[in-house]
């Protein structure tokens, strides 16, 4: 990608190298070059139009409208009379940080991320390493097994997990009663609802991470491993000294996308608990959805969206800094 | 408005106008009722499917009118209507749930009911009042529903009780007897927390003489009556008579059929669900009026029919609604859907008059109260839901939970 773009953007810098047929690259025949460049540009624009239109309508416009809206008191009546919305500056933002419910949802989201991300990454890595090294015959079976939750719709997942966690006749309750104990009410308890939700999210997302790691593992040359083994490295040493460092880019990528995904967590609490009991599983996204689409506090919900956006951006930048491969 | 504010709202308007095509204002000339025209109608859920049949009958009698019915799922109904309101593409006639009325009146997309054509006195008071916002009627009641107590008579016999509980005390001791003597898992099924828990709480709240908002629209949820009601509601969870953990989307019908749950508050549609889905308990259950606190008052729900303000077919729309809501149309509608007629005269003939179960609903409807018609209804009931959740989870006393709800709702009402 690099050569083509730079060639198009800065034709003057391009020398008559082997890549000469690159668009508009020639020093000779300027007029012709110019015309063909115009045609090239037109064709480029033509081919990008579908994307640009979709991007403008479904991304750029909503993003801009949300930003504008976050500085107004846009409410229900403004759905039909948007011109009556008032500009209120940063009022929505200042109000947010005095809003107990928002702070609680922020805390819940942080809880979800801090516990959920390391678990997902660790489990995904372990499963990937096991599948990549051990069990030769049933490998495909296990890969599909771990990946199945990823492609299952959340509603189906919710039905299954409700059965598993049902305190009166669920699977877990059955196991508890086998050993003479009473199962706790996982989703109905303020302290257990969040951990249960995390367990479900981890189960659902390990597959994604696993696939990434398997790809990463297979990119590690066999010679490196062999060399390590010849030098007498044990399984653990090989894992720490070879696998993890060489997986670093994959690890970084997996961590970043999992974190972003978890910061946006919405479906799990939406279908399993509706944020309850007593807001103990209310996440920022769910809170935003309810403010916006149940109560029509569009301005307020937009402000919430931007706070979440800033948080996600901050954390992502931080992760990229911390986890970046410094050896290069 | 300051200059910056004006500029900002202008900018916003332009931005929104880009996204929202054709904001309102098609108004135009009204088409006469007898002219050739097409009426667009949106109806939800089961009604949406049945209404097309009725529309065909109507078209035969009124050949100049073509009625185009679009069935809309309840789960997307609210979003669809709001988008239509924003885009100025509301159908000529729409079915609207009682809880939507306040919002859509606020949006200014509803035509006030033509009171020369429709008489308030023909309908149940609660049915009419749920179509009213700030004293103006916007919806003609189409069908009503109210919650009554469903209970298992066979299990009650086992528990040594042979009549329906008439008041709170009797209901609670029956719940305990069901558990102890008839071996049921729970005593009464009521929702502990989550969206719309308030619907389970209304029979308690109203029967105690309480309300969320008073007639003037002021919050009164911390009244002594409301506290008594919530204490009673909470007691069921406290004593293990009701399940503290009910998942969203739980359907009580199956558990009523297998005897895990011997009592619940249900609407008229549960009669059909039980007859069709749980035939093994036919004759082993009955319905009874809501057990009384100071009196027996239940919540009223149902749907109204509204005419869009922008409609060019108001005359024809009114005629169609008249057809659906007069005595005959209502009795016919009951035959098709088992929805309870909102028109009281329709109750006096045929099956409706003879069915003992239905008469319980009929009687309960006379006093039933509809939830307040205000644009912020969902927001307000959400606060009540939270208060109920705190009490059923044992996190707060009824007094404290309702005091919090009161101050929150006061804040919302003032906006």
Interface residues (C-beta under 8 A of the other chain):
Chain A: X61 X62 X64 X65 X68 X69 X71 X72 X74 X76 X77 X79 X80 X81 X82 X83 X84 X85 X86 X87 X162 X166 X167 X168 X185 X187 X188 X189 X190 X271 X272 X273 X274 X276 X277 X278 X279 X290 X293 X294 X295 X296
Chain B: X1 X4 X5 X7 X8 X9 X10 X11 X12 X13 X15 X16 X17 X18 X19 X20 X23 X24 X79 X82 X85 X86 X88 X103 X106 X107 X108 X109 X185 X192 X193 X194 X195 X243 X244 X245 X246 X247 X248 X375 X376 X378 X379 X382 X386 X389 X390 X393 X395
